[in-house]
Amino acid sequence: MLKKILWDNQQPKQIWGALLGAFLGLFLLLSAIQLYHDIRSLTEGKREDRFVLINKKVNIFNTLGATSAFTEAEIDTLLQQDFINGVGKFTPNKFKVSASSSMMGFYTELFFEAIEADYLDIHPRKFRWKEGQQEIPVIISRDYLALYNFGFAPSQGLPQFTQNTIKKVSVDITIKGRGLRQTFSGRIVGFSDRINSVLVPQDFMNWANSQYGSNQKSSISRLILSTDNPYSPALRKFLKANNFEVSSGKLIGGQVGLVINILLGLIAFIGIIITILSILVFRLNFELIISKASSEIGLLLQLGYQPQQISQLLIKRLIQLFAGVLIAAFFTLLIGHFILSKWLITQSFTIPAGLHWAVYVAVLVVGGLFYFVNKRAIESKVLDLFK
């Protein structure tokens, strides 16, 4: 009888509008929370340390032939600083390198560097080399692929590549030195966000330098520092005092991360506003239902029905509707995030396949607030009819 009185002759359009608004608001809110943590995962990685690439500033004396390499004393001084946890040395090639492809019709001079594996931000399974191996695995900066696709390739009439497809392309790598020459097959196995370079395994670099390199001592012109805080004033002051220059790549990344976080904050704000508005629409609709059936409800109350019976029926219906929307938004995000994580793997990015714990907390908080706010409103409205 109560269901018949309360739900007959009600317009469903307003309820459906509130459901759609709640779904959109909740989905935006939960998505913003998850994306924030995904971006933190991508930009910060799993390690707590941060890395900074440094080199000496180039001046007129370097143009005239002076060296800009780091000395062992300078490296030891860096290691003695409290704000520096470790120093990685880039090993440059001491031989000539070129890359070519008869299929694509291009030729270019090249350079190689090697760095200890501890300082890499990716660790491809195939990034290994041993003497006698014909294929050289290569890691390049992700920015280099963008420069190729949108700078070099269009000007030379060459095809553009995605990160996944370029890994399947092999090019001829020719190294020369000491009157010797050898051609290898080169293949890209990964993309680095931390290091702007063309990296080869340390074992290959050591072997090639000994076989084809010049006899002069290899100079270290670039270093990578492991530090807890790359923006530390003490670190910046020390580097400036020693005429060391910081690569701006991570600073640009930090600015981009700040912009993305601002956009995510805006999305979360919009999601909160839409969610609040949809909750208000829910509340108004249920108050309207009570108002339309006020005479019937009043008669039922006079016949002995308790206000709690009517309130509980309305609250139960309200919970069913909102819980359905909340579950739909949650599972839509869960499925969408799983698909996104699988696609990012093909693009050499890695994020957790599951949702962050903050999303589950947000679901519980929003659901709890919705229940308590509307429960009190409905009980108050029904009690007004009882008086």
PyMOL commands that set and color helices and strands:
alter all, ss='L'
color gray80, all
select helices_A, chain A and resi 2-7+12-44+60-63+72-79+117-119+142-156+163-166+202-212+233-241+249-292+294-302+307-346+357-386
alter helices_A, ss='H'
color red, helices_A
select strands_A, chain A and resi 50-56+86-89+91-92+96-101+106-110+113-114+135-141+170-177+180-192+198-199+222-227+244-246
alter strands_A, ss='S'
color yellow, strands_A
deselect
rebuild
show_as cartoon
